[in-house]
Amino acid sequence: MTTIIETERLILRTLRKEDADPYFQINQDPKVIEFLPRALTMEQVNDFIPSVNNHQDKHGYTLWAAYLKETKELMGFTGLNYTDWEFNFTPAVEVGWRLGSQYWGKGYATEGSKASLEYGFKQCGLKEIVSFTVPANVRSLRVMEKIGLKRDLNGDFAHPKFPADHKLSHHVLYRLSADEYIK
């Protein structure tokens, strides 16, 4: 698979079969999955890889493997994902990231997400990019703000993958339009 984006410290590329084990390990870390439904199984990881690569083929963007240039380590993913659940802000393209906790606090999620925004707006001609998470996920909220997304105060929603009374159901929405990005 090929490199899609290169930043100062990162290589973002499509996932490969050999990424399965390190990506599985990332998704076993209690810190990483704190705001996710559960740890991923190896079967889910093995399904995820062709799924995101097919997404790349279909849309021209996806959640790319994020590699640290210096060490060639898979850190997780960052990139863009098409979302078509039925909400007032969908269909939409989401910028997202999931990195191993040992890579947190070093600006990698911000760096990879900024590059993903640029790719989405400039290469793919997207009109808007969104991101969302639970209110308690302050690390991700900070990344959203650092990359220029703005909170949509009327955009809170119940995530469709969770029952309404689940602790991870309530999500906050951040957005950025192409016009706002270019300014």
PyMOL commands that set and color helices and strands:
alter all, ss='L'
color gray80, all
select helices_A, chain A and resi 17-26+42-59+101-103+108-123+138-146+178-182
alter helices_A, ss='H'
color red, helices_A
select strands_A, chain A and resi 3-6+10-13+63-68+73-83+92-99+128-133+150-151+157-158+170-177
alter strands_A, ss='S'
color yellow, strands_A
deselect
rebuild
show_as cartoon
